[in-house]
Structure formats: structure tokens, C-alpha cells
Amino acid sequence: MLSRLFIPAIVLASFVVPAKAQGEALVTFKSLSLETAQELAQAALADCRKRGFQVAVAVVDRSGILQVTLRDRYAGPHTPETSRRKAWTAISFRTSTGELSKLTQAGKSQSGVRDVSGALMLGGGVPVEAAGSIVAGVGVSGAPGGDLDEACAQAGIEAIADKIAF
């Protein structure tokens, strides 16, 4: 009886493809082109202007490296760096900074994340996703509230949505 159970198990095992221990030696990934990153930044800036806000917009690639920075004429001197940090934080934690600002309040279990060097838990940073993968991050700074910064960032993403759908 044992041999009747053992033989089908051997046959079944021969159809299982062994998994590689460490995966592939090289990986490929999608990232925004410079032109698309510029279009995203311009659209976010235009949306904020339409609302009457002077802002800075930053787009970082999926690794957090700055691709584009725009600063409107009257946006504060802190806004370019703030927008970059918001974009970096959004891709680093794979979550909008508006959501992170809620999740990392004092007394919450994730509050220690606020101590990560360079992270900024203020609304206005949004990861840019295409087909479930993060391809960039956008940060906006200068509107009178993080929720408004984030709305402008979302408008920028919507402006390029058809180009990054795959």
C-alpha cells in the first residue's frame, strides 16, 4: 500500500519546478521618463495655480532620486525641499504622506517612523503607481494645507494616467 502512495508522490514531484533561491541575477523595472515627470509636475503646478496657490512641485523616481523641481514665483523658499521630501517619503513608505501623517501621530505604534532621516509626514506627497508598481513619487508644498497640496499632486497624476497605464 505504501508503494501505491509513494509512486504518485514521485510523479507529482517531477512536475514541480524548483524555485530559485535568490531570484534572478538582473531585474527590470518601469520608471517615468523625464518628459512624463515634467508633464506631471507642470500639471500639478497648474492645478494649484488654478486654485490660487503658489507652490513648489517635486517628482522623484522610484528610487527617490529627484527628477524634476518646479517652484512658482511666490512660493516660499522652503517649498522646493519640502516638496522633494514629501515625494521621497511617499515612495519610501509606499503611502501618501497625508495618510502617513495620520498613521504616525504620537502614541501610535508607527510614530517612530517620524524619526527616519529625510522623512516628512506632512500631506502633499503621493506615490505614482502604474499596474500596481510604484514608478515615481510627487510632492507639492505651499498650499494652505497638506490636503490641498495632495489634491494638486493627484491632479498631476491624473494628467498623465493614460500615459503610464500598461
Summary of the structure (lengths in Angstrom):
residues: 166
radius of gyration: 21.8
end to end distance: 53.0
largest distance: 83.8
contacts: 543
relative contact order: 0.19
helix: 46%
strand: 16%
